[in-house]
């Protein structure tokens, strides 16, 4: 049995959206043309509606069409209880993808060849979602961003319907006989809330490309397993200093990894990325070891809120470990371009050894050029970066930007918070994991994946 066409029953005669009838097998070779033709027609109709509707800001649309309130805290309590019936989120996600590809095998082409990273990433997304459900505004903002970003994968509203059906099947198979309708409805309401935000994000981004092609103009190896890439997008690419972007290599179709932009916007439009190889066979290896000048990469839209205010009211503390120097460099470039209103900036730059300070010339040039910049280089092979920062003074009045490997960022943020720097004055990219729940529910969730 070769599967069914998901899109065949997407639009029923009643005008509503439906999942396909799984009893309608079709030959495998008829799936792709029909499926993609219907998706293309759906996108054309949606674009036509968008173009014919007078332009409005997201705030105006929200004011005109208020969304129904969502009691995320109530669903969070039910979902936390249900976690005791689920052996692990890893198992749940594996079953979910088994169901998804079992019923709709042609969706497999939307995903990379190796699903290991994808599964770990989805576990983190569920952790975040469950842990923040009592703050639906935060969830809506994050998943609106995800919806904009996921357009590069070819994701459409019909795919979310299949995902919901697969999740339902995976939940029932994982939880067993004690699974209840109340639990299932809480999970599905959570998913639909997140999906609604993702669809909004995709709708609001219709006027920009789903992804950008960019030519590699320079590829420099700066040490074992580390490269600095300059790329030139084929179309204008909007970004801010301190943001990051997903990057894909044609060597690994549908595999994307996020890297910080190592530059403020430049007049020539070129972008810079600092990539350290994380292991064999992944995107980082493709970018470091198998990419050359003249190759073409794909970029997702710029994301991230670790950006500068128009006029920072406080002195700045930048803490950058290893390739975390990339966003710090971008922030310093933006500050250097400003003509007035500079505050003092303290930069703590971590590397295991002096030999691993791969961009030393750029650091020295900025330090010499900017009288308000103070640089402290830390050998993290000898001293933890967080402790080096703590020894240097009172940072409670500063605005801090922290970047680097997640473990390093987490330890620095924890140390700064313990020293009295309010969380609202610390900016960094999202970290894996989610805020802790309490009691046995927290144990079940935290033990789901490492």
N, C-alpha and C positions, 0 to 999 in steps of 0.2 A: 504494500500500500504506500503510495508516494506522497500523500499529503493533500492539503486543500488550499484553495485560494482565499487568503484572509480577506482580501478586498472585495470579493464577490458579494458578500452580504454586508458590506460596510454601510451602505445606504439602502434601507428597506423602503417599501412602498409607502409606509407611513411617514417617511421623512426623517425618521430617527436613525441613530447609529446602532448597529448590531454586531455581535460576534458572528463569525461564520458558522454554518451548520457543519459539524465535523463528520457528518454522515455522507458528505459529498466528495468522494475522492476524485482527483483529476490526474491526468498524466503529468509527470514532473516537468516536461518540456513546455507545457502551456502556462506554467505559473508566472514566470517572470514578466513576459510582455503584458498580459492582462493586468497583473498587479500594479506594475509601474505606470501603465497607461491611466489607470484609475487614480492613482496617487497624483499624477501630473495634472489630471483634470480637477481634482480636489484643490490642488495648490493654485491653479489658474483662477478658479472661482473665488478662492479666499483672497488672492491678490486683487482681483477685480473689485470685491467688496471694500477692500482697504483703500484702493485708489479713488473709489467713488464716494467714500465717506470723508467729510471735511476733517482735516488734520486736527487732532486734539492731543493734549498732553496726557500721560497716564493718570495724573491727578484728576484731570477733567473727566476722563472716562470713568474713573472710580466714583467721582461725585455724581455722575449722571446715572450710573448703574451700580449702586452699592451691592457688594457681595454679601451673601448670607453669613451671619456670624458662625464661627466654628468653635465648639468647645473642645479644644485640643487637650486640655488638662484631663477631662473626663475619659477621653479615649486613651490617653497616656496611661492612666491607672489600670484600665482594662488590659491594655497591651502588655504592660509590665507584669501583670499576673499571668498572662498567657505564656510568657517566656519560660515559665517553669515547666511547660509541656513541650518546649522545643529544645531538643538536645543541644543545638548550637546554631548560630546564624550561618555558619559555613555550610552546614547540612541543608538548611532551608534554601540558601541561594543555589546550591548545586541542584537540588530538586527543581527549583524554579526554572533554571536554564534547561534542564532535561525536559521538562514539560513544554517549555516554549519552543525548543527546536524539534521536539517530538511531534507536536501538532502543526507547527509552521516551519518546516525545515529551511525554506528559502530565506527566513529571517537571519539565518546563520551568517549570511554574507555581510551583514551590517557589523559584525564583530571581528576582532583580530583572530588569527589562527590559534594562538595560545590564549585560553580563557583564564589563566591563573590570576593575572593582574586584574582583569575585569571583575572576577568574583570577589577579590579582596576589596576592590574599590566599591562594589555594591554593598558589601558588608558595612563599610565605613559610612556609606550614605544612609543605610537603615539605622545605624547607631546614632548618627547625627539627628535624623528625623525623629526617632523615638525619644531621644534625650531632650529635644527642643520643642516637643509638641505642645507643651504648656505655654510656649511663646509663639503663637501662630504667625505674628507679624514677621518675626525673624525667619521662620521657615518659608513664608511666602517670598520674602526678598531673596533668600538664597536659591530657591527653586525657580524663581523667575530668571535669575542669572543662568542657572543650569539649562533652562529651556532655550535661552538664546544660544548658549554654547553648543547644545546637542544638535542643533541644525546641521552642523558640519558632518555628523554621522549619518545623515539621511533619515533621522527619526521623524515620524509623522504621527498625528493623533491616532490613527488606526493601530499603530504599534502599541500604544499604551493600553488599548483594549485587550490585545493579546497578552500583554504583560500582566494585567489584572487577573485574567483567567488563569495564567500560569501560577501566579502567586496564591490564588485561592486553592488550586490543586496541591501546591507544595505545602501550604499550611495544614491542610487536612491530612496529607500523607505523613508529615513530620509529627504533628501533635497527637494523632491517634484518636482513640474512642472518647477521650475526655474533652475533645474540642467542642466548643459551643457556638451557636449562631451569634451570640452577643460578642464573643471574641472576634469572630470572623468579620462582623460588620464594623467593629472598631478598626481593624487593620485596613479594611477596604476604604473606610471614610478617610483614614490617614493618607492612603495612597492617592485617592481622588483629589484630596486637598492639594497635595504636592503636584499632581499632574496638572490640575487647573492652573497653578502658578507657572508651570513649565510651558503650557500652551500660551499663556499670556506673554511670557518672555519671547517665545517664538513669533507671535503675532506682532509684537512691538518692534521686532528687529527685521521686518520684511524688507525694509529699504536698504539694508546692508547685506553683503554677501554672506552666505553660510560659512565660507572659509576663504582664505586668500592664498594664492600661489606666490611663492617668493623664490628668487634665484640666489644661491649662495655666491657672494662676491669675494669672500675671503674665508679661509679655513686654516687656523693656526693651532698646531699642537703645542701646548704650554707645559707639558709634563706627561708622565705616564697616565694614560686614561683620562686626559683632560684637554678639551679644545675650546677655543674661542671662535665663534662663527659670526660673520657679518652677512646679513641677507637683505635683499632689496625686494619688497613686495611689488607685485605687478599692478596693484591698484592702491589708492590711498589707504593707509592703515592708521586708525585713530587709537592712541594709547596715551597713558600718563606715566610719569616716572613713579616707580614703585609697584607697577602692575606686572602681571605674568600672562603668558599665553600658552595654549596647547600647541604642540608641534608634532607633525607626522612626516615620516620619511616614506618615499615610494618603495623602499626595500621591505617595509612592514605595513601593508595596507590595513587600514582601520585601527592601527595601534597609535594612540596619542599619549604624549607625556607633557606635563606642564613645566615650563621653565621661565624664570624671571627675565624680564627685559632689562638689559644692562645699559640702557641709555635713556635719556630724556628724548622727546621728539626732536628730530634733526631736520635741517632744511633739505637735505638730500633724500629724506624718507627712509634711510637705511636703519635696520635694527641690529642689535647685538645680543647674542646669547652665550652664556658660559655653561658648558656641559661637562659634567664628570661622569665617566662610565660607571654604572651601578652594577653591572654583571654581564655575562655573555648572552648574546642573542636578543637583546632588547632594543628599544628605541635609542637609549643612550649610547650603546655600542655602535649602532648604525650611524649616529650623528658624529661620534668621535672618530671611529676607525674606518668607516666605509663611505664617508661623504667628502666631496671635493668641491672646489670652486667651479661654478657652472651648473651644479646639480640644482634641482628644483624641490622645494619642500612645501608643505601646506601648513597654514597657521589658522588657529581658531581665534575668535575675538578676544581682545585684551580684557582681563578681569582683575579684580582685587581692589581693596579699599585702603591699603597701606600707602596712601598718597599724602602729599603735602597740602596743608591749608593754604589759602591765598596769601595770608600773612601770619605765619606762626607766632602766637603770643608768648611762647616759651622758648628757652634754649633747647636744642635738640641733642638727643643721645642716639647714636647709630651703633648697633651691635651686630656685626656681620661675621659669620663663621664660614670658612671655606668659600664655596661658590655663592654663599649668601652675600658676598661682596657685590654681586651683579646688581641687585636692586638698590643697595647703598650707593653704588657708583651713579646710578640713574638719578637718585635723589640729590646727590651732590652736584651733578651736572645742571639740574633744574635750579638749585639754589644759586649756583655760579652765574646763571644767565639772568638772574634778577638783579636789578640795579640798586635796590635800596631795601631797607627793613631787615637786614641780616641779623640773625641771632648767633650766639656762639654754638658751634657744633663739635661734639666730642665723638670721635669714631674709634671704636674698639674693633680691631680686625684680627680674627683668629685664623691660625693655620697650625697644623701639627708641628711643623718644623720650618725654619727660615727658607729652606729650599722649595717649599710648597706655596710660597707667596707668588703666585703665578702672574699677577698683574702689578708687580711692584713699581714699574715705571709710571703707570697711570696714577697710582696712589701717591708717589713722590711728586709728580707734576701738580696734582691737585693741592697737596699740602703746601707746596712752595707758592702756588698762585693765590690761595685763599687765606687771608690773614685771620679769619674767624674760625678756621678749622684746626682742631687738635687731634692728632692720630696717635693711638696707643696700639702697638702690635703685640699680640699675645701668642706665645708658643703653647698651643693647647695640648701638645704632647707632654708638657711639664706642669701645666696649671689649667684647671677648668676655666673656660671663658667666663662663666657666671661669677666665679669667685674673683677673678681679676677685675671685673666691672665693680663688684661690691666693695673691693678694697680701695677704689680710687676716689670715693667721695659720696656726697648726698645727692641723689638723683631725683628726689621727690618732687622737685619743681620743674622737671624736664618733660618734654614729649619724646617718647622713646619709639624707635623703629628697630625691630629685631628680625634677622633673616639668617637662613642657613638650614642645615639638616634638622628635621623635626625634633629629634631628641635634644639637640643643642638649643633650639629656640624654646622648647618647653622648659628646660632647666633655667635659662636666662629669665624668661617671663616669671617663673615661680620665684626666683631670687629677687627680682626687682619688686614684685608684689610684696614679698616679705619685708623688704626694706622700706615700704611705705609708699611706693609709687602706685597711684590708683590705676585700676584696670583700664579705665577710660583714657588714660594717657600712654597706653602701650599699644602699638600697632604692629601686626604681623600677618602673614598669610595664614589661611585656615590650616589647622593641625589635624592629623588623624584622630579618631575617637570622638567622644561626646561628653557633655557634662554628666557627672555621676548621678545615678538614682540612689535610692536608699534601701538598706536591708537586703533581703534575699533577691529582690528584683535586680538590684545593682550587681550582685554576684553573678547572676545568670547572664546578664548582659555583658559585663566586663570579661567574663570567661569565655565569651563566644569566639573571640579571635584575638590573635596577637600580631 
